[in-house]
């Protein structure tokens, strides 16, 4: 048949040479062998390249946008700040200060260690002048402005008027820096904590917080006063003014007030600016997006947790009858804090309770 013709033809034509059929068979066999070896090699090379790329050993830079390597590293390896501090149960307890209980001591609370970032500065300085884009847009939208100023130019002008450095050092095993965070709750009235509050190294107060006439309950000394521009006032000598800015205009205001002498301080070192990146860190890690943003009380509490060794809390929360008001107000029903919808008072109270259970703060109960 037709099928046999080519075979016969091939056999006849190759039969002219000696040992032809055997030689042709060997050639075909060696070709097959090379094809087989080539296929195996290709499979091996492909799998090798694939496994190397999975490990991140090969980087095709021309395919990656700038900063891709950094973002990939963050996504693949979540860097929970403080996680590296966790000690095995039988390890000797590491001490970060000379107090009986220190905020920075690791291994006391896994929840605290996972959320606490010791590297983020509560103060806005020349070193952290550049806000990450996500922080900037979040902060700017807290109080949107019709015509925003250039944040860089505003800060550079401000840091010509104030030093723009953080006055706070890192943990020191030989130090015991005790701080009182004094809230404005009506539960301070009649509590008699004045002397205890005044016995701290740092005494931090919020907004109006008058002390004259309330010394027995609220104390008379202040080292740090946290204020919005709306509540700003001239402070006693050696009191640090910590501005909590909500918009670029607040920074323009403080620069002008200091330059014109509207606000007078013995030293420009007394003026510090609360860092918006620290503000957002509290919103993300600690109040977990409950409320539009954290209350000033929470901002001050976490400021203390990042600069102090021991933190004691006074004048937070409702009074014993469940009323929210200020200790200097006569009308105990006048408090509006819970009604604004801006802050989540209940969630913040739970966070404070959890910090107390984790032995990171001590809350002094009010009346």
FITORKE-14484 format. One record per residue: residue number from 1; residue in one letter; x, y, z of N, C-alpha, C in turn. Coordinates in steps of 0.02 Angstrom, whole numbers, plus 50000, padded with zeros to 5 digits. Layout:
N
LOVEX,NUM,A,X,Y,Z,X,Y,Z,X,Y,Z
...
END
This chain:
367
LOVEX,1,X,50042,49940,50000,50000,50000,50000,50043,50062,50000
LOVEX,2,X,50009,50121,49999,50044,50186,49997,50084,50197,50060
LOVEX,3,X,50057,50173,50115,50091,50185,50178,50159,50152,50180
LOVEX,4,X,50166,50095,50144,50230,50059,50147,50281,50087,50100
LOVEX,5,X,50259,50127,50049,50306,50149,49998,50363,50191,50025
LOVEX,6,X,50351,50241,50065,50406,50282,50089,50455,50242,50130
LOVEX,7,X,50428,50195,50169,50473,50156,50212,50520,50116,50169
LOVEX,8,X,50490,50082,50117,50531,50042,50072,50582,50085,50037
LOVEX,9,X,50559,50146,50015,50604,50192,49979,50661,50213,50023
LOVEX,10,X,50644,50227,50084,50696,50249,50130,50746,50194,50141
LOVEX,11,X,50720,50133,50146,50765,50077,50159,50810,50065,50099
LOVEX,12,X,50782,50073,50038,50822,50061,49978,50876,50113,49971
LOVEX,13,X,50858,50176,49981,50907,50229,49970,50962,50227,50023
LOVEX,14,X,50944,50210,50085,50996,50209,50136,51033,50144,50136
LOVEX,15,X,51007,50095,50098,51042,50030,50100,51106,50031,50061
LOVEX,16,X,51121,50087,50024,51182,50090,49985,51243,50092,50028
LOVEX,17,X,51241,50126,50088,51301,50132,50130,51304,50074,50179
LOVEX,18,X,51362,50061,50207,51368,50006,50253,51342,50026,50322
LOVEX,19,X,51298,49984,50353,51270,49996,50420,51224,50057,50423
LOVEX,20,X,51195,50079,50367,51153,50140,50364,51095,50140,50412
LOVEX,21,X,51053,50088,50415,50994,50089,50458,51013,50098,50531
LOVEX,22,X,51068,50065,50552,51087,50071,50623,51109,50142,50640
LOVEX,23,X,51146,50173,50592,51171,50241,50604,51113,50291,50609
LOVEX,24,X,51064,50284,50562,51005,50329,50562,50966,50322,50627
LOVEX,25,X,50961,50261,50652,50925,50249,50716,50960,50283,50773
LOVEX,26,X,51028,50280,50772,51066,50311,50826,51057,50387,50826
LOVEX,27,X,51055,50417,50766,51047,50490,50760,50980,50511,50788
LOVEX,28,X,50927,50472,50768,50860,50489,50794,50857,50481,50870
LOVEX,29,X,50890,50430,50894,50890,50417,50967,50925,50474,51004
LOVEX,30,X,50984,50496,50976,51020,50549,51011,50981,50614,51008
LOVEX,31,X,50945,50626,50952,50904,50687,50948,50850,50686,51003
LOVEX,32,X,50817,50628,51008,50766,50622,51060,50795,50634,51130
LOVEX,33,X,50855,50608,51140,50888,50615,51205,50901,50689,51220
LOVEX,34,X,50926,50726,51169,50940,50797,51178,50876,50837,51191
LOVEX,35,X,50822,50819,51153,50758,50853,51164,50733,50841,51235
LOVEX,36,X,50739,50777,51257,50717,50759,51325,50758,50796,51378
LOVEX,37,X,50825,50796,51370,50868,50831,51417,50854,50906,51418
LOVEX,38,X,50844,50934,51357,50827,51006,51352,50763,51022,51389
LOVEX,39,X,50712,50979,51381,50647,50990,51414,50654,50988,51490
LOVEX,40,X,50692,50937,51514,50703,50931,51586,50740,50993,51613
LOVEX,41,X,50791,51015,51575,50829,51074,51595,50786,51136,51598
LOVEX,42,X,50741,51143,51548,50697,51202,51545,50649,51203,51604
LOVEX,43,X,50620,51143,51619,50574,51138,51676,50611,51156,51741
LOVEX,44,X,50672,51130,51748,50712,51144,51808,50727,51218,51816
LOVEX,45,X,50748,51250,51760,50765,51321,51760,50704,51363,51777
LOVEX,46,X,50646,51345,51747,50583,51382,51760,50564,51378,51833
LOVEX,47,X,50566,51317,51861,50547,51309,51931,50595,51345,51978
LOVEX,48,X,50660,51345,51959,50710,51380,51999,50696,51455,52001
LOVEX,49,X,50684,51483,51942,50668,51555,51937,50605,51572,51977
LOVEX,50,X,50556,51529,51973,50492,51541,52008,50502,51542,52084
LOVEX,51,X,50540,51492,52109,50551,51488,52181,50593,51547,52206
LOVEX,52,X,50643,51568,52166,50684,51625,52185,50643,51688,52188
LOVEX,53,X,50598,51697,52138,50557,51757,52137,50509,51758,52196
LOVEX,54,X,50485,51699,52218,50440,51696,52276,50476,51718,52339
LOVEX,55,X,50541,51701,52343,50580,51720,52402,50602,51793,52399
LOVEX,56,X,50589,51826,52344,50607,51896,52338,50679,51906,52319
LOVEX,57,X,50712,51853,52292,50783,51858,52274,50795,51893,52209
LOVEX,58,X,50747,51894,52164,50756,51926,52099,50707,51984,52095
LOVEX,59,X,50732,52042,52074,50689,52100,52070,50693,52130,52000
LOVEX,60,X,50635,52132,51967,50633,52162,51900,50613,52235,51908
LOVEX,61,X,50664,52277,51918,50650,52347,51936,50610,52384,51884
LOVEX,62,X,50620,52369,51822,50585,52406,51770,50510,52392,51770
LOVEX,63,X,50488,52338,51805,50417,52323,51810,50385,52351,51872
LOVEX,64,X,50425,52377,51918,50398,52398,51983,50398,52474,51990
LOVEX,65,X,50342,52502,52014,50342,52574,52028,50388,52591,52085
LOVEX,66,X,50411,52654,52090,50456,52673,52146,50423,52658,52213
LOVEX,67,X,50464,52633,52259,50438,52618,52326,50401,52552,52330
LOVEX,68,X,50397,52515,52275,50359,52452,52275,50389,52402,52324
LOVEX,69,X,50456,52399,52324,50490,52351,52368,50471,52364,52441
LOVEX,70,X,50470,52428,52460,50453,52447,52529,50382,52426,52546
LOVEX,71,X,50334,52442,52501,50264,52426,52516,50254,52351,52517
LOVEX,72,X,50290,52314,52473,50282,52242,52473,50307,52213,52539
LOVEX,73,X,50363,52241,52564,50391,52215,52626,50342,52227,52684
LOVEX,74,X,50311,52286,52684,50263,52302,52737,50204,52255,52734
LOVEX,75,X,50179,52240,52673,50120,52199,52666,50134,52126,52685
LOVEX,76,X,50193,52101,52664,50207,52030,52675,50229,52016,52747
LOVEX,77,X,50262,52065,52778,50286,52055,52846,50259,52111,52889
LOVEX,78,X,50199,52102,52919,50171,52156,52960,50218,52171,53018
LOVEX,79,X,50237,52233,53025,50285,52252,53077,50246,52280,53136
LOVEX,80,X,50221,52237,53179,50186,52260,53238,50237,52291,53286
LOVEX,81,X,50232,52356,53294,50280,52390,53337,50278,52361,53407
LOVEX,82,X,50336,52346,53432,50339,52320,53500,50336,52244,53503
LOVEX,83,X,50318,52211,53447,50312,52138,53449,50380,52106,53465
LOVEX,84,X,50434,52140,53442,50501,52113,53454,50520,52119,53528
LOVEX,85,X,50481,52157,53567,50497,52164,53638,50472,52105,53680
LOVEX,86,X,50424,52067,53653,50393,52014,53694,50445,51964,53718
LOVEX,87,X,50444,51950,53783,50494,51905,53811,50462,51837,53823
LOVEX,88,X,50502,51783,53817,50475,51718,53837,50458,51718,53911
LOVEX,89,X,50410,51676,53932,50386,51678,54002,50441,51671,54054
LOVEX,90,X,50493,51631,54039,50544,51619,54090,50602,51670,54087
LOVEX,91,X,50598,51718,54039,50652,51767,54032,50649,51817,54090
LOVEX,92,X,50707,51842,54112,50706,51893,54165,50672,51956,54140
LOVEX,93,X,50632,51988,54182,50593,52047,54161,50640,52106,54147
LOVEX,94,X,50634,52132,54085,50675,52189,54065,50646,52253,54096
LOVEX,95,X,50689,52294,54127,50666,52356,54157,50688,52415,54114
LOVEX,96,X,50641,52461,54100,50657,52520,54059,50663,52583,54102
LOVEX,97,X,50649,52578,54166,50653,52636,54210,50662,52614,54282
LOVEX,98,X,50668,52663,54328,50679,52647,54398,50615,52648,54440
LOVEX,99,X,50557,52660,54408,50493,52658,54444,50475,52585,54459
LOVEX,100,X,50427,52576,54504,50404,52507,54520,50373,52475,54458
LOVEX,101,X,50333,52514,54421,50304,52490,54357,50319,52542,54304
LOVEX,102,X,50345,52519,54248,50365,52566,54195,50323,52554,54133
LOVEX,103,X,50302,52609,54101,50262,52604,54040,50297,52562,53987
LOVEX,104,X,50363,52572,53981,50400,52539,53927,50419,52467,53939
LOVEX,105,X,50406,52441,53999,50425,52371,54012,50388,52323,53966
LOVEX,106,X,50426,52282,53929,50394,52235,53882,50369,52172,53918
LOVEX,107,X,50327,52135,53884,50306,52069,53908,50252,52071,53962
LOVEX,108,X,50227,52130,53980,50175,52134,54031,50106,52123,54000
LOVEX,109,X,50096,52153,53940,50032,52147,53905,50045,52140,53830
LOVEX,110,X,50025,52083,53802,50035,52072,53730,49996,52122,53689
LOVEX,111,X,49934,52138,53711,49893,52187,53675,49928,52255,53672
LOVEX,112,X,49957,52276,53728,49991,52341,53731,50054,52339,53686
LOVEX,113,X,50093,52286,53693,50156,52282,53655,50144,52281,53579
LOVEX,114,X,50089,52249,53558,50074,52246,53486,50054,52314,53458
LOVEX,115,X,50021,52355,53499,49996,52419,53474,50041,52479,53488
LOVEX,116,X,50085,52472,53537,50127,52527,53559,50187,52535,53512
LOVEX,117,X,50197,52595,53486,50254,52609,53441,50300,52659,53475
LOVEX,118,X,50355,52636,53504,50399,52681,53542,50437,52729,53496
LOVEX,119,X,50437,52717,53431,50477,52757,53385,50440,52818,53357
LOVEX,120,X,50375,52823,53369,50337,52880,53341,50338,52938,53390
LOVEX,121,X,50358,52997,53366,50365,53055,53410,50298,53091,53420
LOVEX,122,X,50281,53106,53483,50219,53143,53495,50225,53217,53473
LOVEX,123,X,50288,53240,53465,50300,53310,53448,50319,53318,53375
LOVEX,124,X,50290,53369,53343,50307,53385,53273,50372,53424,53273
LOVEX,125,X,50423,53398,53238,50490,53429,53240,50517,53437,53170
LOVEX,126,X,50576,53467,53166,50609,53473,53100,50623,53404,53071
LOVEX,127,X,50638,53356,53115,50656,53289,53091,50597,53252,53060
LOVEX,128,X,50535,53265,53085,50477,53230,53055,50429,53280,53022
LOVEX,129,X,50458,53333,52995,50419,53387,52964,50375,53361,52907
LOVEX,130,X,50400,53311,52872,50364,53283,52814,50313,53231,52838
LOVEX,131,X,50248,53247,52829,50197,53199,52848,50186,53147,52793
LOVEX,132,X,50178,53083,52810,50159,53034,52759,50093,53055,52726
LOVEX,133,X,50084,53042,52661,50023,53066,52626,49958,53045,52660
LOVEX,134,X,49954,52982,52685,49891,52961,52716,49876,53000,52780
LOVEX,135,X,49930,53018,52818,49921,53058,52878,49898,53129,52860
LOVEX,136,X,49932,53158,52809,49916,53227,52789,49843,53233,52768
LOVEX,137,X,49820,53188,52724,49751,53193,52699,49700,53181,52754
LOVEX,138,X,49715,53135,52800,49669,53123,52856,49665,53185,52900
LOVEX,139,X,49724,53214,52916,49726,53272,52960,49692,53333,52928
LOVEX,140,X,49706,53344,52865,49677,53402,52829,49601,53398,52827
LOVEX,141,X,49574,53338,52824,49501,53329,52818,49465,53335,52886
LOVEX,142,X,49503,53339,52941,49471,53347,53007,49433,53414,53009
LOVEX,143,X,49465,53465,52983,49432,53531,52978,49452,53562,52912
LOVEX,144,X,49416,53541,52857,49436,53564,52790,49435,53640,52785
LOVEX,145,X,49485,53667,52750,49490,53739,52741,49474,53757,52668
LOVEX,146,X,49446,53817,52659,49429,53840,52592,49492,53848,52550
LOVEX,147,X,49543,53877,52580,49606,53889,52544,49665,53865,52586
LOVEX,148,X,49684,53802,52578,49739,53777,52620,49806,53810,52603
LOVEX,149,X,49847,53820,52653,49914,53847,52643,49962,53790,52627
LOVEX,150,X,50021,53807,52603,50073,53757,52592,50101,53737,52661
LOVEX,151,X,50090,53675,52679,50109,53651,52746,50184,53657,52758
LOVEX,152,X,50224,53642,52706,50297,53645,52714,50321,53716,52730
LOVEX,153,X,50295,53765,52692,50316,53835,52703,50295,53859,52772
LOVEX,154,X,50233,53841,52791,50207,53862,52857,50250,53834,52913
LOVEX,155,X,50268,53770,52908,50309,53738,52960,50380,53767,52962
LOVEX,156,X,50408,53780,52904,50476,53809,52903,50476,53878,52937
LOVEX,157,X,50422,53918,52926,50417,53983,52959,50409,53973,53035
LOVEX,158,X,50368,53924,53054,50356,53911,53125,50421,53890,53160
LOVEX,159,X,50460,53847,53127,50522,53822,53157,50579,53874,53156
LOVEX,160,X,50564,53934,53128,50611,53990,53137,50595,54026,53203
LOVEX,161,X,50533,54016,53226,50510,54050,53288,50520,54005,53349
LOVEX,162,X,50508,53939,53340,50519,53891,53395,50573,53841,53373
LOVEX,163,X,50605,53807,53420,50662,53763,53402,50645,53705,53355
LOVEX,164,X,50585,53676,53363,50568,53619,53320,50607,53557,53337
LOVEX,165,X,50622,53549,53402,50655,53488,53425,50612,53456,53479
LOVEX,166,X,50620,53391,53488,50585,53358,53543,50629,53360,53605
LOVEX,167,X,50601,53384,53661,50641,53388,53723,50642,53322,53761
LOVEX,168,X,50611,53270,53733,50603,53207,53771,50654,53156,53749
LOVEX,169,X,50686,53124,53798,50736,53073,53783,50705,53004,53779
LOVEX,170,X,50748,52954,53770,50725,52885,53766,50724,52855,53837
LOVEX,171,X,50704,52790,53840,50701,52757,53905,50769,52758,53939
LOVEX,172,X,50767,52767,54004,50829,52767,54044,50817,52724,54106
LOVEX,173,X,50852,52667,54111,50841,52622,54169,50852,52655,54236
LOVEX,174,X,50889,52711,54237,50902,52744,54301,50853,52800,54318
LOVEX,175,X,50803,52811,54274,50757,52867,54282,50688,52843,54304
LOVEX,176,X,50653,52884,54344,50583,52870,54359,50545,52936,54349
LOVEX,177,X,50520,52947,54289,50484,53008,54272,50409,52996,54281
LOVEX,178,X,50382,53025,54334,50312,53014,54352,50268,53070,54326
LOVEX,179,X,50214,53052,54291,50171,53102,54260,50098,53095,54282
LOVEX,180,X,50068,53154,54294,49996,53157,54309,49961,53186,54249
LOVEX,181,X,49913,53148,54222,49870,53174,54168,49805,53194,54202
LOVEX,182,X,49791,53260,54202,49733,53286,54239,49678,53306,54190
LOVEX,183,X,49625,53267,54189,49567,53284,54148,49525,53336,54182
LOVEX,184,X,49471,53355,54149,49429,53410,54174,49362,53387,54202
LOVEX,185,X,49357,53322,54216,49293,53294,54239,49271,53323,54306
LOVEX,186,X,49205,53330,54313,49176,53352,54376,49190,53304,54433
LOVEX,187,X,49214,53242,54417,49227,53195,54471,49290,53214,54512
LOVEX,188,X,49325,53267,54491,49381,53292,54531,49357,53330,54592
LOVEX,189,X,49298,53361,54586,49271,53402,54640,49261,53360,54703
LOVEX,190,X,49293,53381,54758,49284,53346,54821,49328,53284,54828
LOVEX,191,X,49370,53269,54776,49411,53208,54780,49474,53218,54821
LOVEX,192,X,49496,53281,54828,49554,53295,54870,49620,53270,54844
LOVEX,193,X,49628,53269,54777,49690,53241,54748,49744,53293,54736
LOVEX,194,X,49732,53356,54756,49778,53411,54740,49850,53397,54757
LOVEX,195,X,49863,53376,54818,49932,53364,54841,49964,53306,54802
LOVEX,196,X,49925,53254,54791,49950,53195,54753,49969,53216,54682
LOVEX,197,X,49926,53255,54649,49940,53279,54581,50004,53321,54580
LOVEX,198,X,50010,53367,54627,50069,53411,54628,50134,53375,54644
LOVEX,199,X,50131,53313,54666,50191,53274,54682,50223,53240,54622
LOVEX,200,X,50198,53252,54561,50226,53220,54501,50279,53265,54468
LOVEX,201,X,50321,53233,54426,50372,53271,54388,50339,53313,54334
LOVEX,202,X,50294,53282,54295,50257,53317,54244,50183,53317,54264
LOVEX,203,X,50150,53375,54256,50078,53380,54269,50046,53409,54207
LOVEX,204,X,50007,53369,54172,49980,53387,54107,49906,53405,54113
LOVEX,205,X,49889,53464,54088,49819,53488,54091,49794,53504,54021
LOVEX,206,X,49727,53509,54016,49695,53513,53951,49650,53575,53945
LOVEX,207,X,49660,53614,53891,49618,53672,53876,49611,53720,53935
LOVEX,208,X,49549,53736,53957,49540,53789,54007,49572,53771,54074
LOVEX,209,X,49550,53716,54104,49580,53686,54165,49604,53738,54216
LOVEX,210,X,49560,53776,54247,49584,53824,54298,49606,53787,54361
LOVEX,211,X,49657,53815,54395,49679,53784,54458,49665,53830,54517
LOVEX,212,X,49663,53896,54505,49651,53944,54560,49580,53933,54588
LOVEX,213,X,49578,53919,54653,49514,53905,54685,49497,53831,54687
LOVEX,214,X,49537,53790,54650,49523,53717,54648,49585,53677,54668
LOVEX,215,X,49632,53711,54702,49696,53680,54719,49689,53616,54759
LOVEX,216,X,49642,53613,54805,49635,53555,54849,49617,53492,54810
LOVEX,217,X,49578,53500,54757,49556,53442,54718,49596,53431,54654
LOVEX,218,X,49616,53487,54621,49648,53481,54555,49722,53496,54557
LOVEX,219,X,49748,53518,54615,49819,53536,54619,49830,53608,54595
LOVEX,220,X,49891,53632,54606,49907,53701,54586,49962,53706,54535
LOVEX,221,X,50000,53652,54525,50057,53654,54479,50039,53627,54410
LOVEX,222,X,50074,53653,54359,50065,53629,54290,50132,53631,54256
LOVEX,223,X,50149,53579,54218,50211,53581,54178,50195,53582,54103
LOVEX,224,X,50138,53551,54083,50118,53548,54013,50044,53567,54007
LOVEX,225,X,50030,53614,53962,49960,53633,53950,49945,53621,53876
LOVEX,226,X,49898,53576,53863,49878,53559,53795,49818,53601,53776
LOVEX,227,X,49823,53637,53719,49769,53683,53701,49757,53686,53626
LOVEX,228,X,49695,53700,53608,49678,53721,53540,49692,53796,53536
LOVEX,229,X,49699,53823,53476,49708,53896,53470,49652,53935,53505
LOVEX,230,X,49590,53908,53501,49532,53942,53530,49538,53952,53605
LOVEX,231,X,49574,53906,53639,49579,53911,53712,49647,53934,53735
LOVEX,232,X,49689,53955,53687,49758,53974,53703,49761,54036,53747
LOVEX,233,X,49809,54036,53793,49817,54093,53838,49890,54095,53860
LOVEX,234,X,49910,54151,53888,49978,54155,53915,49982,54112,53977
LOVEX,235,X,50037,54076,53982,50045,54028,54036,50099,54051,54084
LOVEX,236,X,50098,54022,54143,50149,54038,54193,50218,54018,54167
LOVEX,237,X,50270,54047,54197,50339,54030,54177,50351,53955,54187
LOVEX,238,X,50390,53928,54141,50411,53857,54143,50354,53808,54128
LOVEX,239,X,50297,53832,54103,50244,53786,54081,50250,53778,54005
LOVEX,240,X,50254,53716,53983,50257,53703,53910,50187,53709,53880
LOVEX,241,X,50184,53748,53827,50122,53755,53789,50124,53704,53732
LOVEX,242,X,50078,53656,53732,50076,53606,53678,50014,53620,53636
LOVEX,243,X,50026,53645,53575,49970,53661,53530,49945,53597,53497
LOVEX,244,X,49880,53587,53498,49849,53531,53461,49819,53560,53398
LOVEX,245,X,49855,53556,53341,49830,53587,53279,49781,53542,53242
LOVEX,246,X,49729,53572,53214,49681,53535,53173,49685,53555,53100
LOVEX,247,X,49723,53607,53085,49727,53631,53016,49789,53675,53009
LOVEX,248,X,49809,53687,52948,49868,53728,52934,49860,53798,52963
LOVEX,249,X,49798,53823,52963,49785,53890,52989,49804,53897,53062
LOVEX,250,X,49798,53842,53100,49818,53843,53171,49893,53856,53177
LOVEX,251,X,49932,53829,53130,50004,53838,53131,50022,53910,53110
LOVEX,252,X,49984,53937,53062,49993,54007,53043,49979,54052,53103
LOVEX,253,X,49925,54035,53139,49905,54075,53198,49960,54075,53252
LOVEX,254,X,49986,54016,53269,50036,54013,53323,50100,54050,53303
LOVEX,255,X,50120,54045,53240,50179,54080,53216,50169,54156,53224
LOVEX,256,X,50110,54180,53204,50094,54251,53209,50090,54274,53282
LOVEX,257,X,50056,54234,53324,50047,54252,53395,50114,54257,53431
LOVEX,258,X,50161,54213,53413,50227,54214,53445,50269,54271,53417
LOVEX,259,X,50263,54284,53351,50303,54337,53319,50282,54406,53342
LOVEX,260,X,50216,54416,53351,50190,54483,53369,50190,54494,53444
LOVEX,261,X,50202,54441,53483,50201,54449,53556,50132,54441,53586
LOVEX,262,X,50082,54421,53544,50015,54409,53572,50019,54353,53624
LOVEX,263,X,50060,54302,53609,50075,54251,53659,50147,54262,53681
LOVEX,264,X,50158,54266,53746,50226,54279,53771,50250,54219,53813
LOVEX,265,X,50312,54198,53797,50343,54144,53836,50414,54165,53854
LOVEX,266,X,50435,54143,53911,50504,54159,53933,50554,54128,53885
LOVEX,267,X,50537,54069,53858,50582,54035,53812,50542,54003,53756
LOVEX,268,X,50569,54004,53695,50534,53972,53639,50533,53896,53647
LOVEX,269,X,50576,53870,53692,50576,53798,53706,50511,53776,53738
LOVEX,270,X,50474,53825,53765,50411,53808,53799,50356,53788,53751
LOVEX,271,X,50364,53803,53686,50310,53790,53638,50325,53726,53599
LOVEX,272,X,50277,53680,53601,50282,53617,53563,50219,53608,53522
LOVEX,273,X,50225,53572,53467,50168,53560,53422,50153,53486,53421
LOVEX,274,X,50090,53468,53435,50069,53398,53434,50074,53371,53363
LOVEX,275,X,50105,53314,53355,50118,53284,53289,50056,53251,53260
LOVEX,276,X,50031,53273,53201,49972,53241,53170,49981,53166,53158
LOVEX,277,X,50043,53145,53145,50056,53073,53134,50043,53035,53199
LOVEX,278,X,50057,53066,53256,50044,53036,53321,49969,53035,53335
LOVEX,279,X,49935,53088,53315,49862,53095,53319,49830,53036,53282
LOVEX,280,X,49852,53023,53220,49822,52969,53180,49840,52900,53208
LOVEX,281,X,49900,52894,53236,49922,52831,53268,49874,52813,53325
LOVEX,282,X,49854,52862,53365,49806,52849,53419,49738,52828,53389
LOVEX,283,X,49717,52862,53337,49653,52847,53303,49654,52777,53273
LOVEX,284,X,49710,52757,53245,49716,52691,53212,49725,52634,53261
LOVEX,285,X,49772,52643,53308,49793,52588,53351,49752,52582,53416
LOVEX,286,X,49732,52639,53444,49705,52638,53512,49630,52651,53516
LOVEX,287,X,49604,52701,53479,49531,52711,53480,49498,52675,53421
LOVEX,288,X,49540,52646,53377,49516,52601,53324,49459,52630,53282
LOVEX,289,X,49467,52694,53264,49420,52729,53220,49350,52738,53251
LOVEX,290,X,49345,52729,53316,49282,52745,53350,49279,52820,53360
LOVEX,291,X,49226,52852,53336,49222,52925,53336,49261,52952,53276
LOVEX,292,X,49250,53016,53260,49285,53046,53203,49360,53052,53217
LOVEX,293,X,49376,53068,53279,49446,53071,53300,49447,53068,53376
LOVEX,294,X,49505,53051,53407,49508,53044,53480,49498,53110,53515
LOVEX,295,X,49472,53108,53576,49464,53167,53617,49533,53193,53639
LOVEX,296,X,49534,53256,53661,49597,53286,53684,49624,53247,53744
LOVEX,297,X,49579,53222,53785,49601,53182,53843,49641,53121,53821
LOVEX,298,X,49619,53088,53767,49657,53030,53742,49724,53051,53712
LOVEX,299,X,49724,53109,53677,49786,53133,53648,49839,53146,53702
LOVEX,300,X,49816,53176,53757,49862,53192,53812,49885,53128,53848
LOVEX,301,X,49838,53082,53858,49854,53019,53892,49909,52981,53854
LOVEX,302,X,49902,52976,53787,49952,52939,53749,50017,52978,53740
LOVEX,303,X,50012,53044,53740,50073,53085,53743,50113,53065,53805
LOVEX,304,X,50079,53062,53862,50112,53043,53925,50140,52972,53921
LOVEX,305,X,50103,52926,53890,50126,52857,53885,50189,52850,53842
LOVEX,306,X,50204,52902,53802,50263,52900,53759,50321,52941,53785
LOVEX,307,X,50310,52983,53837,50366,53023,53862,50381,53009,53936
LOVEX,308,X,50336,52974,53971,50343,52963,54043,50357,52890,54059
LOVEX,309,X,50381,52878,54119,50393,52810,54143,50333,52783,54182
LOVEX,310,X,50300,52827,54219,50241,52808,54258,50186,52859,54244
LOVEX,311,X,50125,52835,54229,50070,52880,54211,50011,52869,54259
LOVEX,312,X,49991,52923,54293,49933,52921,54337,49879,52969,54310
LOVEX,313,X,49817,52945,54310,49763,52980,54277,49712,53005,54327
LOVEX,314,X,49694,53069,54322,49645,53100,54367,49593,53137,54325
LOVEX,315,X,49531,53140,54350,49481,53182,54319,49459,53160,54249
LOVEX,316,X,49455,53095,54238,49429,53069,54174,49361,53036,54186
LOVEX,317,X,49318,53039,54136,49254,53004,54138,49200,53043,54175
LOVEX,318,X,49144,53009,54185,49086,53040,54217,49095,53041,54293
LOVEX,319,X,49052,53078,54327,49054,53075,54400,49014,53014,54423
LOVEX,320,X,49009,53006,54489,48978,52945,54516,48904,52940,54497
LOVEX,321,X,48874,52996,54477,48803,52994,54457,48795,52987,54381
LOVEX,322,X,48851,52979,54347,48848,52970,54274,48844,53034,54234
LOVEX,323,X,48857,53091,54267,48854,53156,54233,48922,53175,54204
LOVEX,324,X,48921,53204,54144,48982,53227,54111,48983,53303,54115
LOVEX,325,X,49027,53330,54155,49033,53403,54159,49104,53419,54182
LOVEX,326,X,49121,53484,54184,49188,53505,54205,49189,53521,54280
LOVEX,327,X,49247,53512,54311,49250,53520,54384,49237,53593,54405
LOVEX,328,X,49245,53641,54360,49233,53712,54378,49161,53734,54363
LOVEX,329,X,49121,53690,54333,49051,53708,54317,49005,53692,54375
LOVEX,330,X,48961,53738,54389,48913,53726,54443,48857,53679,54421
LOVEX,331,X,48837,53684,54357,48782,53643,54332,48809,53576,54309
LOVEX,332,X,48796,53524,54348,48825,53458,54332,48793,53426,54270
LOVEX,333,X,48739,53456,54244,48707,53427,54185,48727,53464,54120
LOVEX,334,X,48778,53507,54126,48794,53550,54068,48842,53517,54018
LOVEX,335,X,48871,53460,54037,48921,53429,53993,48893,53407,53927
LOVEX,336,X,48929,53423,53873,48906,53405,53806,48949,53351,53774
LOVEX,337,X,49000,53328,53809,49049,53283,53779,49018,53223,53744
LOVEX,338,X,48970,53191,53777,48941,53130,53750,48893,53143,53693
LOVEX,339,X,48869,53205,53687,48817,53221,53638,48845,53243,53571
LOVEX,340,X,48910,53257,53566,48937,53286,53505,48938,53236,53447
LOVEX,341,X,48947,53172,53463,48953,53122,53409,49022,53121,53378
LOVEX,342,X,49066,53168,53399,49134,53171,53371,49178,53118,53403
LOVEX,343,X,49172,53111,53470,49212,53061,53506,49166,53005,53530
LOVEX,344,X,49196,52945,53537,49158,52888,53565,49180,52880,53638
LOVEX,345,X,49142,52912,53683,49160,52913,53754,49163,52843,53783
LOVEX,346,X,49117,52800,53763,49115,52732,53792,49176,52692,53771
LOVEX,347,X,49195,52696,53707,49253,52657,53684,49317,52684,53715
LOVEX,348,X,49321,52750,53722,49381,52779,53754,49386,52757,53827
LOVEX,349,X,49329,52754,53861,49328,52731,53931,49351,52658,53935
LOVEX,350,X,49330,52617,53887,49352,52546,53886,49427,52541,53875
LOVEX,351,X,49454,52584,53830,49526,52583,53817,49565,52602,53879
LOVEX,352,X,49541,52653,53915,49574,52675,53977,49572,52618,54029
LOVEX,353,X,49515,52586,54033,49508,52529,54080,49557,52473,54062
LOVEX,354,X,49564,52461,53997,49609,52407,53974,49682,52425,53989
LOVEX,355,X,49699,52489,53981,49768,52512,53997,49782,52503,54071
LOVEX,356,X,49731,52516,54113,49739,52507,54185,49748,52433,54203
LOVEX,357,X,49709,52390,54169,49715,52317,54182,49783,52291,54158
LOVEX,358,X,49810,52322,54105,49876,52302,54079,49932,52332,54122
LOVEX,359,X,49914,52369,54176,49961,52399,54223,50007,52449,54189
LOVEX,360,X,49980,52485,54140,50018,52538,54106,50000,52607,54133
LOVEX,361,X,49941,52613,54162,49921,52676,54195,49886,52658,54261
LOVEX,362,X,49881,52707,54305,49840,52700,54365,49787,52754,54362
LOVEX,363,X,49724,52735,54366,49669,52783,54363,49645,52796,54434
LOVEX,364,X,49647,52859,54454,49623,52879,54520,49549,52894,54516
LOVEX,365,X,49507,52856,54551,49434,52866,54544,49413,52933,54574
LOVEX,366,X,49366,52965,54541,49342,53029,54566,49280,53020,54609
LOVEX,367,X,49249,53076,54624,49188,53074,54666,49126,53066,54622
END
